[in-house]
Amino acid sequence: MLNRPILIVDDEPLNLDIMRQVLGSDYRLVFARNGIEALAAAAKHAPSLILMDVQMPRMDGYSACRALKANPDTVHIPVIFVTSLTGVSDEAACFEVGAVDYIVKPIYPPVLRVRVKTHLSLVQASRLEKSYYDAIYMLGTAGHYNDTDTGVHIWRMAAYARELAAALGWNSEQCRCIELAAPMHDTGKMGIPGYILRKPGKLDAEEWEIMKTHTRIGYHILCKSDGAVFKMAAEVALRHHEKWDGNGYPDGLAGEAIPESARIVALADVFDALTMKRPYKEAWPIEKSVATLRESSGSHFEPRLVERFESILPRILEIKSQWDAREAVEYATESEAR
C-alpha cells in the first residue's frame, strides 16, 4: 500500500467504479469528477500518480494537466490519460501537455495494473535518485563546513573534473560519476578539529599530521557504500593528495599507481583553489594559475593531464564564469537576508 494515493479523475461514475474494482485492493485511491476537482485533490492529497480522462465538463484533462505541470508543487506528479479518444493526434496531444502515458478505453485490467505498477516504480526510482543526490550534496557541504572555502568551490571544481575526464576519453556515465564524487573529496575534514581547519597561519608539524588524516577519515566514511559514485568518492578522498612523483600523502603513491580519478580531482581542486579568493589570499590571475600547474607538471601532476587541461582551458573558463556569476547572486541574496 502506497503512503501517497493514486488520484482517479473521470466524470462517469461507472468508470470510477471500474477503476476502484481494478486497483482498489492494491492501492489507496482518491477520486475527482473533472479537472477543477482534480487540481484541488492533487493539492490536498499529493498523489503518487494521476489517472485522468480527457473529455470532462468544467475543465477537460488537457487543461488540468497543463495546470498541474505549471504548478511547482504538482509538476512532478506523473499523469496517465485514460480516454476513449483513439486518434494519433489525440495521443500526441496527451504527451504534448505533459502526460507520461496513454491508455485507451475500455480498459483491460491486467494492462492497467501493469502500467500503473511500472509508473509507480519509476516514481520510486526518481525519489531514490533524489535522495542519493541529496546525500552527496550534504556530504560535500559537511566536508567544508568548518573550512575557509567559499560555498560553490566544491561544485565548480567538480565541473572542472568532469570536463577534464571527458577530454581524457571517459564516457558520459563515468564523467557524471566523477562530477558527483569530486565534491566529497574532503568529507574527512569533518573529523579534523575546527581550530586546525580555521587556523589563519601555517600549521605546525603536529597539526599538519592531524590534517593529513582527513584522507583516511574520508575514505572510511565513504567506502561503506557499494554504489559507483561513493566507491569513486572513497577512492578520491583517500588519494587526492598523492603526487605524481611520489611525494604526496597518505601513502606516497607515484605515477599510475594513483587512481586516475584522484589525479583528475587533484588538478581541478588546485586550479580552483588558486583562482578563488580566500580570507588569506586574493584570487590569482588565470595566467599565473595555469603557469603554476605547468610548473608542477611531472612533480605534483601527471604531465598528460596538465596538457589536456590547457587544451580545454576555454571551456574551463566558461564554467568558471558561470559559477562565479552564480556565487555572486548567492552572496548578494545572503547579504540581503542579513
PLY file of the C-alpha trace (Angstrom):
ply
format ascii 1.0
element vertex 338
property float x
property float y
property float z
element edge 337
property int vertex1
property int vertex2
end_header
0.00 0.00 0.00
1.36 3.39 -1.00
1.70 6.17 1.53
0.51 8.56 -1.17
-2.69 7.69 -3.06
-3.48 7.38 -6.74
-5.89 10.05 -8.00
-8.56 8.84 -10.44
-10.29 11.57 -12.49
-13.37 10.79 -14.61
-16.84 12.31 -14.93
-18.55 8.91 -15.37
-19.40 7.13 -12.07
-19.23 3.76 -13.83
-15.64 4.40 -14.92
-14.67 5.44 -11.40
-16.23 2.25 -10.06
-14.32 0.10 -12.57
-11.06 1.76 -11.53
-11.92 1.10 -7.89
-12.52 -2.59 -8.63
-9.30 -2.98 -10.63
-6.92 -1.01 -8.38
-8.64 -0.60 -5.01
-7.32 -3.81 -3.45
-3.70 -2.84 -4.09
-3.65 0.95 -3.77
-5.23 3.75 -1.81
-7.42 5.74 -4.20
-8.95 9.20 -4.24
-11.39 10.43 -6.86
-12.36 13.56 -8.80
-15.02 14.15 -11.46
-13.44 16.91 -13.54
-10.28 18.92 -13.99
-11.11 21.53 -11.36
-11.72 18.85 -8.74
-8.54 17.12 -9.89
-6.42 20.20 -9.19
-7.93 20.53 -5.70
-7.42 16.82 -4.97
-3.82 16.94 -6.21
-3.09 19.87 -3.91
-4.75 18.18 -0.94
-3.51 14.59 -1.30
-0.18 14.93 -3.22
-0.89 11.70 -5.15
1.87 9.45 -6.45
0.10 9.08 -9.80
-2.92 10.56 -11.61
-5.15 8.55 -13.99
-7.29 11.10 -15.84
-9.93 11.17 -18.55
-9.65 13.79 -21.29
-13.27 14.70 -22.08
-14.83 16.10 -18.89
-17.12 19.05 -18.00
-15.91 22.35 -16.47
-12.22 21.62 -17.16
-11.00 18.88 -19.51
-8.00 16.66 -18.95
-5.67 18.61 -21.22
-6.28 21.86 -19.33
-5.96 20.13 -15.98
-2.67 18.51 -16.98
-1.28 21.85 -18.17
-2.24 23.41 -14.84
-0.61 20.57 -12.90
2.63 20.93 -14.86
2.64 24.71 -14.38
2.48 24.35 -10.59
5.84 23.67 -8.84
4.01 21.65 -6.18
2.44 19.22 -8.68
4.75 19.33 -11.70
6.47 16.07 -10.75
3.25 14.02 -10.37
3.01 11.70 -13.40
-0.26 11.82 -15.34
-1.66 8.93 -17.38
-4.58 9.73 -19.64
-7.32 7.07 -19.74
-9.58 8.02 -22.62
-11.84 6.80 -25.42
-10.03 9.07 -27.89
-8.06 6.84 -30.26
-6.61 9.09 -32.93
-2.88 9.56 -33.39
-3.34 13.31 -32.95
-5.19 12.68 -29.68
-2.32 10.58 -28.37
0.19 13.22 -29.43
-1.85 15.91 -27.68
-1.71 13.92 -24.44
2.06 13.84 -24.46
2.33 17.48 -25.52
0.57 18.64 -22.35
2.89 16.59 -20.15
1.36 13.12 -19.71
3.69 10.14 -19.28
1.36 7.52 -20.75
-1.90 6.99 -22.63
-4.43 4.17 -22.13
-7.43 3.66 -24.42
-10.85 2.75 -23.03
-12.34 0.29 -22.46
-9.56 -0.64 -20.10
-8.12 -4.15 -19.89
-7.48 -4.73 -16.15
-4.16 -6.67 -16.45
-2.72 -3.96 -18.72
-3.88 -1.17 -16.43
-2.33 -2.87 -13.39
0.99 -3.35 -15.16
1.12 0.22 -16.47
0.31 1.62 -13.02
2.91 -0.60 -11.35
5.55 0.42 -13.90
4.99 4.13 -13.47
4.91 3.89 -9.69
8.25 2.04 -9.87
9.64 4.93 -11.90
8.33 7.38 -9.28
10.07 5.40 -6.55
13.31 5.27 -8.54
13.15 9.03 -9.05
12.73 9.61 -5.32
15.65 7.30 -4.53
17.81 9.14 -7.07
16.93 12.47 -5.47
17.81 11.08 -2.03
21.12 9.89 -3.48
21.94 13.35 -4.80
20.82 14.95 -1.54
23.25 12.71 0.37
26.07 13.72 -1.97
25.24 17.40 -1.53
25.17 17.08 2.25
28.43 15.13 2.46
30.16 17.61 0.18
28.93 20.52 2.27
29.80 18.79 5.56
33.38 18.29 4.44
33.79 22.05 4.13
31.52 23.20 6.94
34.37 24.41 9.17
36.73 25.22 6.30
37.53 28.57 4.72
36.35 27.60 1.24
33.52 29.60 -0.32
30.22 27.88 -0.92
30.46 26.94 -4.60
34.09 25.76 -4.62
33.34 22.05 -4.50
30.69 22.21 -7.23
32.82 24.38 -9.53
35.87 22.12 -9.19
33.59 19.11 -9.77
32.53 20.65 -13.09
36.20 21.12 -13.98
36.87 17.47 -13.13
34.01 16.35 -15.37
35.33 18.34 -18.32
38.87 17.07 -17.85
37.64 13.47 -17.61
35.69 13.93 -20.85
38.79 15.33 -22.55
40.68 12.21 -21.44
38.13 9.97 -23.14
35.89 8.98 -20.23
32.35 8.09 -21.30
29.35 10.16 -20.24
28.42 7.86 -17.34
31.97 7.95 -15.97
32.08 11.74 -16.33
28.83 12.09 -14.42
30.21 9.77 -11.76
33.35 11.85 -11.17
31.31 15.05 -11.14
29.25 13.62 -8.27
32.21 12.03 -6.50
34.50 15.07 -6.61
32.51 17.25 -4.15
33.03 14.60 -1.47
36.84 14.60 -1.73
37.25 16.43 1.59
34.50 14.62 3.50
37.15 13.54 6.01
37.66 17.14 7.14
34.58 16.77 9.30
36.86 14.69 11.56
39.51 17.42 11.82
39.31 19.90 14.75
37.98 23.30 13.77
40.94 25.17 15.27
43.17 23.45 12.71
40.88 23.98 9.73
40.38 27.66 10.55
43.91 28.48 11.66
44.95 31.65 9.80
48.66 30.87 9.83
50.79 27.92 8.82
50.14 24.62 10.60
52.90 23.30 12.85
54.24 19.76 12.40
51.78 18.15 14.80
48.80 19.99 13.36
49.86 19.04 9.84
49.96 15.35 10.75
46.42 15.65 12.10
45.29 17.47 8.95
46.65 14.72 6.72
44.41 12.16 8.39
41.39 13.65 6.63
42.17 11.46 3.61
41.79 8.23 5.57
38.81 9.54 7.56
37.02 10.42 4.32
37.79 7.02 2.84
36.44 5.17 5.86
33.22 7.21 5.76
32.62 6.77 2.04
33.79 3.19 1.46
30.74 1.77 3.25
28.65 2.04 0.06
28.80 -0.25 -2.98
27.38 2.50 -5.19
29.63 3.51 -8.08
29.67 7.19 -7.10
30.55 6.51 -3.47
33.20 3.95 -4.42
34.86 6.56 -6.62
34.38 9.22 -3.94
36.15 6.97 -1.39
39.00 6.45 -3.84
39.29 10.19 -4.49
39.06 11.09 -0.80
41.95 8.74 0.00
44.22 9.62 -2.92
43.63 13.25 -3.96
46.76 14.40 -2.08
49.08 11.82 -3.63
51.54 13.34 -6.11
52.79 12.10 -9.46
56.40 11.98 -8.20
55.52 10.06 -5.03
55.91 12.93 -2.57
52.28 13.13 -1.56
50.23 11.51 1.19
48.92 9.37 2.82
50.96 6.56 1.22
53.42 8.24 -1.14
51.99 6.58 -4.25
53.53 7.63 -7.56
52.57 7.71 -11.22
49.78 5.45 -12.42
49.56 3.78 -9.00
47.43 6.81 -8.16
43.88 6.28 -9.46
43.15 8.48 -12.45
40.02 9.80 -10.74
42.15 11.17 -7.89
44.69 12.65 -10.33
41.90 14.48 -12.14
40.25 15.82 -8.98
43.61 16.91 -7.55
44.34 19.09 -10.56
40.82 20.53 -10.70
40.92 21.25 -6.96
44.25 23.06 -7.09
43.28 25.16 -10.11
40.08 26.27 -8.42
41.90 26.99 -5.15
44.40 29.18 -6.97
41.79 31.14 -8.89
39.41 31.79 -5.98
39.61 34.43 -3.29
40.05 33.23 0.26
40.38 35.05 3.60
44.16 34.71 3.45
44.74 35.47 -0.25
43.39 37.15 -3.35
42.40 35.15 -6.42
45.34 34.51 -8.71
45.12 35.56 -12.38
44.35 32.75 -14.80
47.75 33.04 -16.48
49.61 32.69 -13.19
47.43 29.77 -12.11
47.95 27.88 -15.36
51.68 28.59 -15.18
51.74 27.07 -11.69
50.05 23.91 -12.99
52.62 23.76 -15.76
55.49 24.17 -13.30
54.04 21.34 -11.21
53.76 19.01 -14.22
55.79 15.88 -13.56
56.03 16.54 -9.83
52.56 17.18 -8.40
50.53 16.43 -11.52
50.68 13.95 -14.38
52.03 15.84 -17.43
49.34 14.37 -19.72
46.59 15.81 -17.51
48.16 19.26 -17.42
48.45 19.30 -21.22
44.86 18.17 -21.66
43.63 20.72 -19.12
45.35 23.53 -21.04
43.78 22.29 -24.27
40.27 22.72 -22.83
41.00 25.95 -20.96
38.37 27.96 -22.90
35.68 25.55 -21.69
37.10 25.64 -18.14
36.92 29.44 -18.13
33.35 29.30 -19.42
32.42 27.06 -16.47
34.26 29.36 -14.10
32.34 32.36 -15.40
29.00 30.59 -14.92
29.80 29.56 -11.35
31.28 32.96 -10.46
28.03 34.59 -11.57
26.02 32.13 -9.51
28.24 32.74 -6.48
27.75 36.49 -6.81
23.97 36.07 -6.83
24.07 33.78 -3.78
26.31 36.21 -1.91
24.00 39.12 -2.71
20.97 37.11 -1.56
22.67 36.16 1.71
23.69 39.80 2.29
20.11 40.98 1.82
18.89 38.31 4.23
21.22 39.62 6.90
0 1
1 2
2 3
3 4
4 5
5 6
6 7
7 8
8 9
9 10
10 11
11 12
12 13
13 14
14 15
15 16
16 17
17 18
18 19
19 20
20 21
21 22
22 23
23 24
24 25
25 26
26 27
27 28
28 29
29 30
30 31
31 32
32 33
33 34
34 35
35 36
36 37
37 38
38 39
39 40
40 41
41 42
42 43
43 44
44 45
45 46
46 47
47 48
48 49
49 50
50 51
51 52
52 53
53 54
54 55
55 56
56 57
57 58
58 59
59 60
60 61
61 62
62 63
63 64
64 65
65 66
66 67
67 68
68 69
69 70
70 71
71 72
72 73
73 74
74 75
75 76
76 77
77 78
78 79
79 80
80 81
81 82
82 83
83 84
84 85
85 86
86 87
87 88
88 89
89 90
90 91
91 92
92 93
93 94
94 95
95 96
96 97
97 98
98 99
99 100
100 101
101 102
102 103
103 104
104 105
105 106
106 107
107 108
108 109
109 110
110 111
111 112
112 113
113 114
114 115
115 116
116 117
117 118
118 119
119 120
120 121
121 122
122 123
123 124
124 125
125 126
126 127
127 128
128 129
129 130
130 131
131 132
132 133
133 134
134 135
135 136
136 137
137 138
138 139
139 140
140 141
141 142
142 143
143 144
144 145
145 146
146 147
147 148
148 149
149 150
150 151
151 152
152 153
153 154
154 155
155 156
156 157
157 158
158 159
159 160
160 161
161 162
162 163
163 164
164 165
165 166
166 167
167 168
168 169
169 170
170 171
171 172
172 173
173 174
174 175
175 176
176 177
177 178
178 179
179 180
180 181
181 182
182 183
183 184
184 185
185 186
186 187
187 188
188 189
189 190
190 191
191 192
192 193
193 194
194 195
195 196
196 197
197 198
198 199
199 200
200 201
201 202
202 203
203 204
204 205
205 206
206 207
207 208
208 209
209 210
210 211
211 212
212 213
213 214
214 215
215 216
216 217
217 218
218 219
219 220
220 221
221 222
222 223
223 224
224 225
225 226
226 227
227 228
228 229
229 230
230 231
231 232
232 233
233 234
234 235
235 236
236 237
237 238
238 239
239 240
240 241
241 242
242 243
243 244
244 245
245 246
246 247
247 248
248 249
249 250
250 251
251 252
252 253
253 254
254 255
255 256
256 257
257 258
258 259
259 260
260 261
261 262
262 263
263 264
264 265
265 266
266 267
267 268
268 269
269 270
270 271
271 272
272 273
273 274
274 275
275 276
276 277
277 278
278 279
279 280
280 281
281 282
282 283
283 284
284 285
285 286
286 287
287 288
288 289
289 290
290 291
291 292
292 293
293 294
294 295
295 296
296 297
297 298
298 299
299 300
300 301
301 302
302 303
303 304
304 305
305 306
306 307
307 308
308 309
309 310
310 311
311 312
312 313
313 314
314 315
315 316
316 317
317 318
318 319
319 320
320 321
321 322
322 323
323 324
324 325
325 326
326 327
327 328
328 329
329 330
330 331
331 332
332 333
333 334
334 335
335 336
336 337
